[in-house]
Amino acid sequence: MVKLTQEQRMFADEHHNVMLGFLKRYGLSMTEYYDVVAFGYLRAIQCYLEQKRLQEEYQFTTIAWRAMRSAFIDRIRYTYRKKRFPHPLSLDFVYDDENDERPFITSLLEASTTDNLDSRLEWMEV
């Protein structure tokens, strides 16, 4: 995103209620999502004012709502990715031998630790 021109800033001031309406419509917290939605809003202003075709075919609110929705969804995807919510594993995990319901990573750790220890002991004996 590039710096807004004077015309784009004035347009943003005039249509600020579009962004507030978006936040209100979806029940989003101003403190938590204002910045997220604002970037989509500003991107929409730049695109709308730079492309005459958009002005001829669409109302600004349509472009702005789509851009703000996209920015909001991107934030949600970023926040709730699997890598941000890892499943904790305990090294003290006790498992049932009959069912062997160990987590995969625990079995890998045990195997690699045992292999390393055996190879070290063999090396030390030589």
C-alpha positions in Angstrom: 0.0 0.0 0.0 1.3 3.5 -0.8 0.7 6.8 0.9 -2.8 8.3 0.3 -3.1 11.4 -1.9 -4.9 14.4 -0.7 -8.0 13.4 -2.8 -7.9 9.9 -1.3 -7.7 11.3 2.3 -10.6 13.6 1.7 -12.6 10.7 0.3 -11.7 8.5 3.3 -12.9 11.3 5.7 -16.2 11.6 3.8 -17.0 7.9 3.8 -15.6 7.0 7.2 -19.1 5.9 8.2 -18.9 3.0 5.8 -16.1 1.5 7.9 -18.0 2.1 11.1 -21.1 0.5 9.6 -19.1 -2.6 8.7 -17.8 -3.0 12.2 -21.3 -2.4 13.7 -23.0 -4.8 11.2 -20.7 -7.7 12.1 -20.5 -6.8 15.8 -16.8 -6.4 15.7 -15.0 -4.6 18.6 -13.6 -1.2 17.6 -10.5 -1.7 19.8 -9.7 -5.2 18.4 -10.6 -4.9 14.7 -10.6 -1.2 13.7 -7.0 -1.4 12.5 -7.6 -4.6 10.6 -10.7 -3.3 8.8 -9.0 0.2 8.2 -6.3 -1.3 6.0 -9.0 -3.0 3.8 -10.9 0.3 3.7 -7.9 2.3 2.7 -7.0 -0.3 0.0 -10.5 0.0 -1.3 -10.3 3.8 -1.6 -7.0 3.6 -3.5 -8.4 1.0 -5.9 -11.7 2.8 -6.4 -10.3 6.2 -7.1 -7.5 4.9 -9.4 -9.7 2.7 -11.5 -12.5 4.5 -13.4 -14.1 1.2 -14.4 -14.9 0.5 -10.8 -16.5 3.9 -10.4 -18.7 3.2 -13.4 -19.8 -0.3 -12.5 -20.0 -0.3 -8.6 -20.8 1.9 -5.7 -17.9 2.6 -3.3 -19.7 0.8 -0.5 -19.6 -2.5 -2.5 -15.9 -2.3 -3.1 -15.2 -1.1 0.5 -17.2 -3.9 2.2 -15.5 -6.6 0.1 -12.1 -5.2 0.9 -12.8 -4.9 4.6 -14.3 -8.4 4.7 -11.2 -9.8 2.9 -8.9 -8.0 5.4 -11.0 -9.4 8.3 -11.0 -13.0 7.0 -7.2 -12.8 6.4 -6.7 -11.8 10.0 -8.9 -14.6 11.2 -7.0 -17.1 9.1 -3.7 -15.8 10.4 -4.9 -15.9 14.1 -6.4 -19.3 14.0 -3.9 -21.3 12.0 -3.0 -24.7 13.4 0.5 -23.7 14.1 -0.7 -21.1 16.6 -2.5 -23.7 18.6 -0.1 -26.6 19.1 -1.2 -29.7 21.0 0.9 -29.9 24.1 2.7 -33.1 24.7 3.9 -34.2 28.1 7.1 -36.1 28.6 5.5 -37.8 31.6 2.7 -39.2 29.4 1.7 -42.7 30.6 0.2 -44.9 27.9 -1.5 -48.2 27.8 0.7 -51.0 26.5 -2.3 -53.0 25.2 -3.7 -50.3 23.0 -0.4 -48.5 22.4 -2.1 -45.1 22.2 1.0 -43.0 22.4 1.2 -39.8 20.5 3.3 -40.2 17.3 5.9 -37.6 18.4 6.4 -39.3 21.7 7.2 -42.6 20.0 9.6 -40.8 17.7 11.4 -39.2 20.6 11.7 -42.5 22.5 13.1 -44.2 19.4 15.7 -41.5 18.6 16.8 -41.2 22.2 17.3 -45.0 22.5 19.1 -45.2 19.2 21.5 -42.3 20.1 22.2 -43.8 23.5 22.9 -47.3 22.0 25.3 -45.8 19.4 27.1 -43.8 22.0 27.6 -46.8 24.3 28.9 -48.9 21.3 31.3 -46.1 20.4 32.6 -45.8 24.0 33.2 -49.6 24.2 35.5 -49.5 21.2 
